[in-house]
Amino acid sequence: MLALQESAHLYGLPISGVGGVGAHAHSLQLAGCARSGRPVHGGPACSRGGLRKSEAQGSSRVGGNLAVAAVMFVARSIAADHKDLIHDVSFDFHGRRMATCSSDQSVKVWDKSESGDWHCTASWKTHSGSVWRVTWAHPEFGQVLASCSFDRTAAVWEEIVGESNDKLRGQSHWVKRTTLVDSRTSVTDVKFAPKHMGLMLATCSADGVVRVYEAPDVMNLSQWSLQHEISCKLSCSCISWNPSSSRAHPPMIAVGSDDSSPNISAKVQIYEYNENTRKYAKAESLMTVTDPVHDISFAPNLGRSFHILAVATKDVRIFTLKPVRKELTSSGGPTKFEIHIVAQFDNHNSQVWRVSWNITGTVLASSGDDGCVRLWKANYMDNWKCTGVLKGNGSPVNGSSSQQGISNASLGSNNPNLQNSLNGSSTSRYFFPPLDSPRAGSRWSSYAQILPPPPPPPPPLIEHSCDADTANLQYPHPRRRYISQPLNPLPENEGV
């Protein structure tokens, strides 16, 4: 069974599709924006301009106060018809297609109809073992999928439309373009590179090797060449490309490990491409991550000079990586970073299996064995807070016991139902922590000390009567209201 969440949260930003409630869950949790009617996901196709639209529709005047209308999350179920556990789900670039993979060795492709219903349009056996991950390539390269499996292989699939001499004329079907067989152990993750790098594919496996492949001819997906082999010296469980397209940021790959060996301390490693050596070299290791890592994800970069990395372990952790200036480091080597952990949450009270960002890199979604998807967002002081909790089976979430929130007096309302939804009351179906109010001494409250004093009130309107002669001699005051008087009539025959 596939659980679907259609939603739009308080801040008006779309959230990202989350791969699963857990690695051993029978249902997956997906997220969608109810206003746009489209699923939201980690790709750029979530509702563009949705922030402005949601702000306009999400606030109203209630009882003389400005209140923010919280949008409820509604759960729907889809019969996935997988015969075993579902391990991963992935949305395409436009959010209109979805792929799922399972231990039943199959991949299913789902299309969203105009009415908003999801229909399975393709299902086929892809591997001879459990399929761990499935991912879409950018549509610039066609309808292309990649999958990886316990059978030690990764595969690339392409959707083609039947031609005139084909039995499937006018119908689409998926064909295998290539099988990558370089790994000697289970291939645990597969990810396409950002589109500005071309059609490239990275895989990681339990043998501790990350492999980067490239299709030299995007019109011929049956030929892939192995470009790089990165030895991580520890069992790899997940990878993430840095999506930044800035020339100031070389290509980077973050690698996570679920190795339970106590001798290995740093379970997250960052590798950077060096233009001089044309190889990937280790740039940093996150020494504070010592627990097994299940998922890792770089946030989309829309102009930041630093990087944000989310890590899913026994909790949710968010790191910032700020590059150190080149003149302060040895030339020719990999970039050094100032690494800071900016947030760490154990609200799931269980293993966290997936983390995924929205298109702007401002909202993070995480899923864990507690059966919930939680949304995280930084406020104006760069403090990360939980902004929403979604439960896959549609049951209520008790906000008073599961989260902590600071009430905001500026959100006062005479409407009790709206207040319950804002303040996380247990009577509401889903929980939304309240927005933070400006704190005394914060950078926002300090602005009041440097702002100029308000201008004096305008002078009152002065009623002044005048005739035509005085009006020509005196300049009128800009704030006076003149009352015209009737002119004396001219004597007869005068002026003729």
TISE-892230 format. One line per field, with one value per residue (C-alpha): residue number from 1; residue in three letters; x, y, z. Coordinates in Angstrom, 2 decimals. Layout:
BEGIN
seq: c(NUM  ...) .
type: c(ALA  ...) .
u: c(X  ...) .
v: c(Y  ...) .
w: c(Z  ...) .
This chain:
BEGIN
seq: c(1  2  3  4  5  6  7  8  9  10  11  12  13  14  15  16  17  18  19  20  21  22  23  24  25  26  27  28  29  30  31  32  33  34  35  36  37  38  39  40  41  42  43  44  45  46  47  48  49  50  51  52  53  54  55  56  57  58  59  60  61  62  63  64  65  66  67  68  69  70  71  72  73  74  75  76  77  78  79  80  81  82  83  84  85  86  87  88  89  90  91  92  93  94  95  96  97  98  99  100  101  102  103  104  105  106  107  108  109  110  111  112  113  114  115  116  117  118  119  120  121  122  123  124  125  126  127  128  129  130  131  132  133  134  135  136  137  138  139  140  141  142  143  144  145  146  147  148  149  150  151  152  153  154  155  156  157  158  159  160  161  162  163  164  165  166  167  168  169  170  171  172  173  174  175  176  177  178  179  180  181  182  183  184  185  186  187  188  189  190  191  192  193  194  195  196  197  198  199  200  201  202  203  204  205  206  207  208  209  210  211  212  213  214  215  216  217  218  219  220  221  222  223  224  225  226  227  228  229  230  231  232  233  234  235  236  237  238  239  240  241  242  243  244  245  246  247  248  249  250  251  252  253  254  255  256  257  258  259  260  261  262  263  264  265  266  267  268  269  270  271  272  273  274  275  276  277  278  279  280  281  282  283  284  285  286  287  288  289  290  291  292  293  294  295  296  297  298  299  300  301  302  303  304  305  306  307  308  309  310  311  312  313  314  315  316  317  318  319  320  321  322  323  324  325  326  327  328  329  330  331  332  333  334  335  336  337  338  339  340  341  342  343  344  345  346  347  348  349  350  351  352  353  354  355  356  357  358  359  360  361  362  363  364  365  366  367  368  369  370  371  372  373  374  375  376  377  378  379  380  381  382  383  384  385  386  387  388  389  390  391  392  393  394  395  396  397  398  399  400  401  402  403  404  405  406  407  408  409  410  411  412  413  414  415  416  417  418  419  420  421  422  423  424  425  426  427  428  429  430  431  432  433  434  435  436  437  438  439  440  441  442  443  444  445  446  447  448  449  450  451  452  453  454  455  456  457  458  459  460  461  462  463  464  465  466  467  468  469  470  471  472  473  474  475  476  477  478  479  480  481  482  483  484  485  486  487  488  489  490  491  492  493  494  495  496) .
type: c(MET  LEU  ALA  LEU  GLN  GLU  SER  ALA  HIS  LEU  TYR  GLY  LEU  PRO  ILE  SER  GLY  VAL  GLY  GLY  VAL  GLY  ALA  HIS  ALA  HIS  SER  LEU  GLN  LEU  ALA  GLY  CYS  ALA  ARG  SER  GLY  ARG  PRO  VAL  HIS  GLY  GLY  PRO  ALA  CYS  SER  ARG  GLY  GLY  LEU  ARG  LYS  SER  GLU  ALA  GLN  GLY  SER  SER  ARG  VAL  GLY  GLY  ASN  LEU  ALA  VAL  ALA  ALA  VAL  MET  PHE  VAL  ALA  ARG  SER  ILE  ALA  ALA  ASP  HIS  LYS  ASP  LEU  ILE  HIS  ASP  VAL  SER  PHE  ASP  PHE  HIS  GLY  ARG  ARG  MET  ALA  THR  CYS  SER  SER  ASP  GLN  SER  VAL  LYS  VAL  TRP  ASP  LYS  SER  GLU  SER  GLY  ASP  TRP  HIS  CYS  THR  ALA  SER  TRP  LYS  THR  HIS  SER  GLY  SER  VAL  TRP  ARG  VAL  THR  TRP  ALA  HIS  PRO  GLU  PHE  GLY  GLN  VAL  LEU  ALA  SER  CYS  SER  PHE  ASP  ARG  THR  ALA  ALA  VAL  TRP  GLU  GLU  ILE  VAL  GLY  GLU  SER  ASN  ASP  LYS  LEU  ARG  GLY  GLN  SER  HIS  TRP  VAL  LYS  ARG  THR  THR  LEU  VAL  ASP  SER  ARG  THR  SER  VAL  THR  ASP  VAL  LYS  PHE  ALA  PRO  LYS  HIS  MET  GLY  LEU  MET  LEU  ALA  THR  CYS  SER  ALA  ASP  GLY  VAL  VAL  ARG  VAL  TYR  GLU  ALA  PRO  ASP  VAL  MET  ASN  LEU  SER  GLN  TRP  SER  LEU  GLN  HIS  GLU  ILE  SER  CYS  LYS  LEU  SER  CYS  SER  CYS  ILE  SER  TRP  ASN  PRO  SER  SER  SER  ARG  ALA  HIS  PRO  PRO  MET  ILE  ALA  VAL  GLY  SER  ASP  ASP  SER  SER  PRO  ASN  ILE  SER  ALA  LYS  VAL  GLN  ILE  TYR  GLU  TYR  ASN  GLU  ASN  THR  ARG  LYS  TYR  ALA  LYS  ALA  GLU  SER  LEU  MET  THR  VAL  THR  ASP  PRO  VAL  HIS  ASP  ILE  SER  PHE  ALA  PRO  ASN  LEU  GLY  ARG  SER  PHE  HIS  ILE  LEU  ALA  VAL  ALA  THR  LYS  ASP  VAL  ARG  ILE  PHE  THR  LEU  LYS  PRO  VAL  ARG  LYS  GLU  LEU  THR  SER  SER  GLY  GLY  PRO  THR  LYS  PHE  GLU  ILE  HIS  ILE  VAL  ALA  GLN  PHE  ASP  ASN  HIS  ASN  SER  GLN  VAL  TRP  ARG  VAL  SER  TRP  ASN  ILE  THR  GLY  THR  VAL  LEU  ALA  SER  SER  GLY  ASP  ASP  GLY  CYS  VAL  ARG  LEU  TRP  LYS  ALA  ASN  TYR  MET  ASP  ASN  TRP  LYS  CYS  THR  GLY  VAL  LEU  LYS  GLY  ASN  GLY  SER  PRO  VAL  ASN  GLY  SER  SER  SER  GLN  GLN  GLY  ILE  SER  ASN  ALA  SER  LEU  GLY  SER  ASN  ASN  PRO  ASN  LEU  GLN  ASN  SER  LEU  ASN  GLY  SER  SER  THR  SER  ARG  TYR  PHE  PHE  PRO  PRO  LEU  ASP  SER  PRO  ARG  ALA  GLY  SER  ARG  TRP  SER  SER  TYR  ALA  GLN  ILE  LEU  PRO  PRO  PRO  PRO  PRO  PRO  PRO  PRO  PRO  LEU  ILE  GLU  HIS  SER  CYS  ASP  ALA  ASP  THR  ALA  ASN  LEU  GLN  TYR  PRO  HIS  PRO  ARG  ARG  ARG  TYR  ILE  SER  GLN  PRO  LEU  ASN  PRO  LEU  PRO  GLU  ASN  GLU  GLY  VAL) .
u: c(0.00  1.30  0.34  0.02  0.04  -1.50  -0.58  0.72  2.29  2.28  5.12  3.70  6.81  6.48  8.06  10.16  9.13  10.46  11.54  9.98  8.82  11.50  13.55  11.28  7.98  5.29  4.08  5.83  5.00  4.78  4.10  2.06  0.82  -2.95  -3.21  -1.27  -2.56  0.94  3.27  6.21  9.63  13.30  13.44  12.77  9.25  7.35  4.92  7.01  5.78  3.85  5.23  3.59  0.32  0.21  0.95  -1.95  -4.34  -3.00  -3.60  -6.76  -8.18  -9.96  -11.21  -9.06  -5.81  -3.74  -4.02  -2.17  -4.41  -2.83  -3.46  -4.35  -2.63  -4.90  -3.77  -4.72  -3.70  -2.72  -2.69  0.92  0.58  4.20  4.58  7.26  8.66  8.89  12.34  12.33  10.13  11.25  9.46  10.55  11.55  7.99  6.38  3.90  5.57  6.68  8.81  8.83  11.08  10.74  12.23  9.99  12.73  10.45  10.12  6.77  6.16  3.13  1.59  -0.69  -3.89  -5.58  -8.01  -5.13  -5.27  -2.13  -2.16  0.49  1.58  4.53  5.76  8.61  11.24  14.50  16.98  17.51  17.61  16.02  15.98  17.24  16.98  15.46  16.08  15.15  17.51  16.83  14.20  16.70  18.13  14.75  12.68  15.53  15.60  18.44  18.09  20.49  20.12  21.41  22.40  25.57  24.45  22.98  20.82  19.77  16.30  14.78  11.18  10.57  7.43  6.56  7.17  5.01  6.54  6.28  3.47  3.32  2.69  1.97  2.47  5.43  7.48  10.73  13.87  17.14  19.96  22.87  23.87  26.78  28.54  31.73  30.71  31.55  28.98  25.49  25.01  23.33  22.64  22.56  22.27  22.38  24.69  23.30  22.38  25.08  27.65  26.12  24.65  26.69  25.77  27.30  26.88  28.11  28.36  29.05  32.62  33.45  33.84  32.01  31.95  31.18  29.98  29.40  27.43  29.64  26.75  23.42  21.68  23.15  22.50  23.84  27.41  28.62  32.26  33.64  35.33  36.26  36.59  36.73  37.87  36.21  37.66  34.31  31.00  28.93  25.19  24.22  25.60  24.59  25.84  26.33  23.76  25.54  26.22  28.52  31.99  33.32  32.16  33.86  31.80  31.40  30.01  29.03  29.22  27.56  28.33  26.23  29.30  28.75  32.44  33.52  36.95  35.47  34.58  33.68  30.70  30.36  33.06  33.16  34.99  35.81  36.86  40.30  40.72  44.49  44.64  41.22  40.41  38.19  40.03  38.79  38.16  36.61  35.24  32.46  34.08  31.01  28.90  29.74  26.40  25.36  24.16  21.05  20.67  22.46  21.42  22.98  20.56  19.94  22.16  20.54  23.48  24.85  28.60  28.44  26.83  24.16  24.18  21.47  22.33  19.90  21.24  19.56  18.49  18.39  21.51  22.11  25.65  27.03  30.26  31.88  34.86  38.06  39.67  42.26  45.00  44.66  45.17  47.80  47.37  46.48  44.83  41.14  39.08  39.04  35.80  34.68  32.14  29.45  26.46  23.55  20.74  20.26  16.83  15.84  12.09  11.60  12.78  13.87  16.09  15.76  15.78  15.31  16.02  15.02  15.05  12.56  13.52  14.88  16.82  14.87  12.63  13.88  11.67  12.71  11.07  11.73  10.57  8.02  5.83  5.99  7.39  8.64  9.34  12.17  12.78  15.13  13.60  14.91  17.65  18.83  17.39  15.89  12.40  9.86  7.11  4.88  4.30  2.65  1.52  1.29  -1.85  -3.82  -4.21  -3.99  -0.66  -0.64  1.33  1.45  3.37  5.41  6.81  7.68  6.63  6.63  3.27  2.99  0.69  0.53  -1.44  -4.37  -7.78  -11.33  -11.74  -11.06  -10.70  -8.03  -6.21  -6.22  -4.64  -2.00  -1.08  -0.86  -3.95  -4.72  -8.18  -6.73  -5.98  -2.37  0.11  1.77  4.12  3.47  5.72  8.41  7.92  10.83  12.88  14.13  17.66  17.47  18.74  15.18  14.25  17.49  16.39  13.91  16.81  18.32  15.19  14.43  11.55  8.16  7.26  5.00  1.31  0.20  -1.31  -5.08  -7.13  -7.78  -10.92  -10.23  -12.49  -11.20  -12.36  -10.76  -8.53  -6.99  -6.54  -4.30  -2.19  -1.66  -0.04  -2.42  -1.32  -0.99  -3.15  -5.84  -9.25  -10.59  -14.26  -15.00  -17.31  -19.68  -18.26  -20.04  -21.93  -20.52  -22.50  -24.58  -22.78  -19.38  -16.57  -18.49) .
v: c(0.00  3.44  6.33  9.73  13.08  16.06  19.24  22.77  23.96  27.18  28.96  28.48  26.63  23.24  20.33  17.54  14.00  11.64  8.20  6.18  6.01  3.42  0.77  -1.89  -0.08  -1.54  1.90  5.00  8.57  11.00  14.72  16.95  20.53  20.68  24.14  23.32  19.76  18.58  16.45  18.24  16.68  17.33  18.44  21.91  21.27  21.98  24.83  27.82  31.08  29.14  31.23  34.41  32.73  30.91  34.06  35.82  32.98  31.89  35.03  36.82  39.27  37.53  39.59  42.54  40.52  39.07  35.32  32.75  30.02  26.61  24.17  20.68  17.54  14.92  11.33  9.09  5.53  4.02  0.28  -0.12  -3.87  -4.51  -8.02  -7.07  -4.11  -0.79  0.72  3.93  6.37  9.12  11.96  13.17  16.75  17.96  16.09  14.36  10.97  8.72  5.58  3.00  0.01  -2.96  -6.18  -7.97  -7.07  -4.75  -1.06  0.62  3.92  6.03  8.89  11.55  12.22  15.58  14.63  14.14  10.35  8.22  5.32  2.66  2.85  0.45  -2.39  -4.76  -6.91  -5.02  -7.08  -10.50  -9.13  -6.46  -3.06  -0.46  2.81  4.33  7.82  9.97  11.76  15.33  15.37  17.16  13.65  11.99  9.76  7.89  5.90  4.31  1.56  -0.34  -3.66  -6.28  -8.30  -6.12  -4.22  -0.90  -0.50  2.37  2.33  4.49  4.96  4.80  5.12  2.33  3.19  2.36  -1.07  -1.98  -3.93  -1.24  1.54  4.77  3.11  3.71  0.99  0.81  -0.85  -1.60  0.40  -0.84  -2.83  -1.63  -4.66  -3.22  -3.68  -6.91  -6.30  -4.86  -1.48  0.62  3.95  5.54  9.22  11.23  14.24  17.78  18.49  21.14  18.34  16.32  12.85  11.35  8.72  7.89  4.62  3.48  -0.05  -2.01  -2.66  0.98  2.24  5.14  4.88  7.72  6.86  9.10  8.66  10.23  10.26  11.20  9.81  6.36  5.33  1.83  3.10  4.25  4.68  4.40  7.73  7.58  5.07  6.60  4.29  5.34  2.50  1.94  0.41  3.02  3.36  6.64  9.43  12.96  15.30  18.95  20.62  23.99  25.15  28.01  27.99  28.82  25.41  22.37  19.17  17.48  14.17  13.42  9.78  8.24  4.91  2.52  0.59  -0.45  -1.01  0.96  1.58  3.95  7.33  9.60  8.13  11.05  11.99  14.82  14.35  17.19  17.10  18.57  20.12  19.76  16.06  15.32  13.10  13.20  13.74  13.72  17.27  16.77  14.19  14.89  13.55  14.18  11.65  8.31  6.50  4.60  6.96  5.97  8.99  12.20  15.20  18.49  21.41  23.19  26.25  29.39  31.73  30.86  31.00  27.94  24.51  22.89  19.15  17.06  13.70  10.98  8.74  7.96  11.63  14.51  16.68  19.74  20.95  24.04  23.84  27.22  27.18  28.63  31.22  29.78  32.12  30.68  27.10  25.27  25.81  22.89  20.80  20.23  22.99  23.15  23.93  25.36  22.79  23.65  21.66  24.08  21.72  18.29  16.80  13.52  14.12  10.92  8.92  6.27  5.67  8.31  6.79  9.65  13.37  15.52  19.26  21.44  23.31  26.39  24.49  26.15  23.31  19.86  16.80  13.72  10.34  7.76  4.55  6.51  6.59  10.38  12.87  16.01  19.35  21.62  25.25  27.98  31.17  34.72  34.04  30.90  28.67  25.50  24.58  21.87  23.41  20.40  16.73  14.33  10.85  8.32  6.54  9.79  9.48  12.65  13.93  15.13  18.37  19.12  15.95  15.46  18.96  22.09  25.46  29.08  30.76  33.95  36.60  38.35  35.42  36.05  35.27  34.99  31.87  28.86  26.38  28.49  28.96  25.22  24.55  27.22  26.40  22.64  21.76  18.07  18.77  19.56  16.76  17.72  19.75  23.01  24.69  28.43  30.94  32.61  36.18  38.68  38.42  41.34  42.21  40.38  41.87  42.71  44.43  46.44  48.06  50.15  51.97  53.17  54.04  57.78  59.10  59.11  62.30  64.82  64.60  66.68  70.10  70.21  71.30  75.04  76.38  79.68  81.67  83.79  85.44  85.45  88.46  87.16  83.74  85.21  87.15  84.47  81.08  78.46  76.32  72.72  71.42  74.13  73.50  76.56  77.40  79.41  82.41  83.63  86.60  89.93  90.27  92.77  95.99  95.95  96.94  96.90  95.21  95.02) .
w: c(0.00  -0.91  1.37  -0.27  1.53  -0.28  1.53  1.64  4.87  6.83  5.08  1.60  0.45  -1.16  0.64  -0.76  -1.53  1.09  0.11  2.87  6.44  7.06  5.35  6.81  6.33  4.09  3.04  1.83  2.62  -0.28  -0.13  -2.42  -2.52  -2.25  -3.80  -6.93  -7.21  -8.02  -5.90  -4.52  -4.57  -4.41  -8.06  -9.43  -10.58  -7.42  -7.76  -8.83  -7.40  -4.80  -1.95  -3.12  -3.91  -0.60  1.34  -0.34  0.33  3.68  5.73  6.69  9.19  12.04  14.97  13.98  14.15  11.33  11.43  9.34  8.01  8.48  5.65  6.79  5.55  4.03  3.66  0.74  -0.01  -3.35  -3.99  -5.07  -5.73  -4.79  -3.42  -0.91  0.98  -0.88  -0.43  -2.42  -4.32  -6.65  -8.45  -11.85  -12.67  -13.28  -10.41  -12.71  -12.68  -9.87  -9.66  -6.88  -6.23  -3.96  -2.70  -5.19  -7.73  -9.70  -10.53  -11.14  -12.89  -11.96  -13.91  -12.45  -14.37  -14.80  -12.04  -9.61  -9.47  -9.78  -12.24  -12.71  -16.34  -16.28  -14.10  -14.84  -13.20  -13.13  -11.09  -9.59  -6.06  -3.90  -5.59  -3.11  -5.03  -8.15  -9.53  -12.54  -14.89  -15.96  -18.74  -20.97  -21.52  -22.07  -19.81  -18.13  -14.89  -12.96  -10.36  -8.10  -6.40  -4.02  -7.10  -7.33  -10.42  -11.43  -14.52  -16.78  -18.32  -21.03  -22.06  -25.80  -27.89  -30.29  -33.95  -36.97  -37.52  -33.87  -32.25  -29.56  -32.04  -30.21  -26.82  -24.55  -22.91  -20.95  -22.24  -20.49  -22.01  -19.93  -16.86  -14.75  -13.27  -11.77  -8.14  -6.32  -3.57  -3.20  -4.91  -2.23  -3.95  -7.38  -8.26  -11.50  -11.47  -11.82  -15.42  -15.93  -15.60  -18.42  -18.25  -15.42  -12.87  -9.49  -7.60  -4.22  -2.92  0.20  -0.96  -0.11  -3.67  -5.31  -9.09  -11.50  -15.01  -18.00  -21.21  -23.92  -26.37  -24.81  -27.89  -27.22  -23.61  -24.15  -23.82  -20.41  -19.48  -15.96  -15.27  -11.59  -8.80  -5.34  -2.56  0.68  2.79  4.49  3.48  1.61  2.12  0.40  -1.78  -2.75  -5.45  -4.62  -6.93  -7.04  -10.60  -9.56  -11.08  -7.64  -6.40  -7.96  -8.25  -4.87  -3.68  -0.10  0.96  4.00  5.61  7.67  8.79  12.39  13.08  16.19  14.67  12.08  13.58  10.65  8.80  6.32  3.83  1.29  -2.01  -4.41  -8.05  -8.76  -12.21  -12.08  -11.28  -12.85  -9.92  -6.85  -3.58  -0.02  1.15  4.57  7.00  9.46  12.60  14.76  12.82  14.41  14.02  10.88  8.14  6.19  3.91  3.03  0.94  -0.16  -0.17  -3.49  -3.73  -5.12  -4.61  -1.18  -0.72  1.54  1.43  3.60  4.17  5.87  7.40  8.51  11.29  14.58  14.40  11.91  11.61  9.47  8.73  7.01  5.01  4.44  2.05  3.44  1.18  -1.20  -0.05  3.45  2.27  0.28  -3.43  -5.64  -2.92  -2.25  -0.71  3.06  4.85  8.14  9.26  11.78  12.93  12.96  13.98  15.52  16.20  17.81  17.55  15.57  18.61  16.13  13.15  10.43  6.94  4.48  4.25  1.28  0.49  -1.32  -4.49  -2.70  -0.04  2.78  4.00  4.93  5.20  7.17  7.71  10.38  11.98  14.02  10.89  10.59  8.13  9.84  8.20  9.35  8.51  9.73  11.11  10.75  13.32  11.48  14.20  12.78  13.96  13.22  11.11  10.54  11.26  8.81  9.71  6.92  8.07  8.50  12.27  14.42  15.69  19.28  19.06  22.79  23.56  20.41  19.91  21.77  20.48  21.53  21.33  19.34  20.73  17.39  16.01  18.33  16.97  18.10  15.98  18.28  15.41  13.74  17.03  17.66  14.27  14.83  18.40  17.94  19.94  20.19  18.80  15.39  12.94  12.38  14.33  13.30  15.78  16.09  14.40  16.51  17.65  17.53  20.67  22.72  21.73  18.42  15.20  14.24  17.47  17.36  14.11  16.04  17.70  14.43  12.54  12.28  14.40  12.73  10.86  12.58  11.79  8.80  9.53  9.73  6.78  6.80  5.25  3.55  1.31  -1.50  -4.65  -8.06  -7.39  -4.16  -5.64  -8.36  -5.85  -3.16  -3.58  -2.26  0.67  -0.45  2.41  2.36  1.01  -0.78  -0.83  -3.90  -3.50  -6.22  -8.13  -8.23  -11.51  -14.01  -14.63  -17.74  -20.98  -19.13  -20.93  -24.18) .
